[in-house]
Amino acid sequence: AQSVTQLGSHVSVSEGALVLLRCNYSSSVPPYLFWYVQYPNQGLQLLLKYTSAATLVKGINGFEAEFKKSETSFHLTKPSAHMSDAAEYFCAVSEGPGGYNKLIFGAGTRLAVHP
Amino acid sequence: KAGVTQTPRYLIKTRGQQVTLSCSPISGHRSVSWYQQTPGQGLQFLFEYFSETQRNKGNFPGRFSGRQFSNSRSEMNVSTLELGDSALYLCASNPGSGNKETQYFGPGTRLLVL
């Protein structure tokens, strides 16, 4: 079965600093991987996704992620944090062939950005 | 295009009651999925409907059920509510073509069971 592990339930960075949110996955088939962001009292918004094309994926709001098969990782980065980036971030894997649209989520990482 | 809408946004029920939540997908999307989000268990997949048929199901008891109508709108029902059913219920839609498709989420329905 597929699974996702997000290291660090809380990450705190200064405004302007690098953001690095870690995600490792477990999958017996080539995975489709997603990063979503959730702001308070809202649903999930897609930041970016990996669907077996380029391993470096660029998303919205300056975020990007690199798929590393050898490390089974899909870490999310942003060169310079902004106060508006404070939110909860979820990494997810789409279950393989036959799993249709079932997303398996990590536990989430809450990002705090301080001045 | 309008996004995914969910009604109601907030709901308070008591134990033993039943509840029905509604989800209207993005126009043209044929797949609707439901997720439960709680602080303890995180985001968990409930089920997915495509063309009025349940195509995939998560590990939830039979008290949780759903359906999809011919216009792709979906409802989920929880019977005999328990305190542990208190959660944010999220609906997501996508065109239904495959696993690569982006899931577009609604704002959720927050259910509180007293």
Interface residues (C-beta under 8 A of the other chain):
Chain A: Y32 F34 Y36 N41 Q42 G43 L44 Q45 L46 K49 T51 F90 A92 S94 E95 G96 P97 G99 Y100 N101 K102 L103 I104 F105 G106 A107 G108
Chain B: V4 S31 S33 Y35 G42 L43 Q44 F45 E48 F50 R55 N56 G58 L90 A92 N94 G96 G98 N99 K100 E101 T102 Q103 Y104 F105 G106 P107 G108
